[in-house]
Amino acid sequence: MTRLCFTFDSTAQQKAPSGPSLKSAGRGMPGWIFLAPLLAMPLASQAVDFGPFSLTGFAKLEGTLGSNHCEHCQLYPSEDKQRFWADELVPGSIYETGTTNVFLFQPYLGAKFDLGRGYKLSALLSQRWRDGKEDIPGFLYDKNVALSHEDYGSLRIGDMTTRGWSVADYPYGTNFNVADIWGASGAGYGLLRNAVRYTSRVLDVAEGDLVLEATYSAGNTDFEIHKPSFWEFYAQYHRGDLVVDAMIQDTKNGRPTAWGHGPFWAPSDSSADDSKIGGSRQSIAMIMARYQVNSKLEVSGGLRRNHWSGSYAVITQPELIDNQGVIIQSGLWNPMFNVDWGGMLNGVSNPGYPATSYDEMIGLRYRMGKWTPSFGLVHLGSASTDNPSERGQSNSATVGTIGLNYDYGHGLQFYGFAGMVHYGRLGLSPMSMPGNSAFTNVDSRVTQNGAWIGIGSVFVF
């Protein structure tokens, strides 16, 4: 894929750009063609500061050549994986080698004001564009203000990214070319509106530094019956060369999903559906750690537990046909998850079943001056559920990558990578994946294996 991207978290700490997202890049020319514009950019090694304001960001270009792409395999290509009619494939479709490219750009405008007596006021505004369009329409990455004190911690209010996505995405996933398959998979959420976050001061614990954090969002308050609720608890412990990051997300009545980068907002697209739909819950518990073995070798690992309550399927807007048999209003369904299509449970048709799965990640980096080779491995496990229908719970995915990064200096880096995916079986993709070909462009319904190579460049200012 060819991409350009910058990332920054809600505490105004600059981050390196992540890799491919669920929204797979469109087919196009090989990525090396797009590297030239970066070489023409003025090189900088720090933010642009003007008074209390600072401008930072990143741009990333990436091109990938991959095997076993099947761009037109699905009969209804825009349909959600959770709907059984999306399972249908076009007879006789072939899969072949294909190229993808993407352009990501994300600036961060920050401001800091010293109020005296240890108090500081800060603000952050950030948005990501993918191929010239909003990355996730209707959602900013950051639009928040914070009041902090060196003894009491900080309170932040507004739009922000979650730790469950942002920390898994960077540094963990990005460092080993598994940013999306690790950070954007699973039962978590990545973006919040109208959230409140408290972050403690640095605490001295067991000869190390500990930071604790809690985040809450009520989502779309127009829903009165199925009120959304998002809680995230985060802790980071740092001692010497060891860093441990742990987080729990416990959410109710967000959109049922297996896309850890997605926004938390509401259980359905319209509050008019409130009385027609059922409630849902999902959660993640994740721990990740990285350890600097010596000045060259860094080891990372992660473990995540995903849980979904399931959500039954129901028509929220019936199809209307006029006297001539012409459809004048298409039928609409609610967002659903892990449905037993055609089944019945406790008097409910097309019921959704709870499911639990576990995912793992490991990675290695070895610094050699300006060069850093890396290795990453992610396993998305099969799920445990009582659903009598097969909705991907029996499948698993293992993704391995190798990479080589060159630090040119002044914020500019070049890199190359290669990877492969192996699915445990032919059929619907693992429950942790939002689509059957998400992240890799290799559809688990048509082949168990796929591979890719790519090159890219990222500029951070």
Secondary structure, DSSP 8 states (H G I E B T S, - for coil): ------EE-TTS-EE------SS-----S-GGGGSHHHHTS---SS-EEETTEEEEEEEEEEEEEEEEE-TT-BSSTTS-TTSGGGG-B-TT---EEEEEEEEEEEEEEEEEEEEETTEEEEEEEE--EETTEESSTT--SEEEEEEEETTTEEEEEEEEE-HHHHHIIIIIIGGGT-HHHHHTBSS---EEEEEEEEE---EEETTEEEEEEEEEE---TT-SSS--EEEEEEEEEEETTEEEEEEEEEEESS---SBTTSEE--SSS-GGGTTTS---EEEEEEEEEEEE-SSSEEEEEEEEEEEE--B---EEE--EE-TTS-EEE--EE---BSB-TT-EETTEES-B--EEEEEEEEEEEE-BTTEEEEEEEEEEEEEEE--SS-SSTT--EEEEEEEEEEEEETTEEEEEEEEEEEESSSSS--TTSSSTTTTTSB-TTT-SEEEEEEEEEEEE-
